[in-house]
Amino acid sequence: AYGEAANVFGAPKKNTDFITYRRF
């Protein structure tokens, strides 16, 4: 689920896997 959200930002899926989750 996080990986998909990260794609929206245009950042790496693996890297944003937890970054996006924390941002939201």
N, C-alpha and C positions, 0 to 999 in steps of 0.2 A: 504493500500500500504506500509506504514512504517513497519507494523507488519511483512510482508513477508521479508523485507530487514533485520530486526532485527534477524530473524531466521537464516540467513546466518552467522551472527556473533556468533550465539549460545547463545544469551542472552535472557532474558525474553521478550516476545512479548509486554506485557503492559509497562514494564520499558523502553524498547528501542523504544516504539512507538514514543516518542519524541526525545530520545537520538540519535537514528540513523538518524532521519530527520535533526537534528542539525549537526551531524558529516558529512553528505553528503553535 
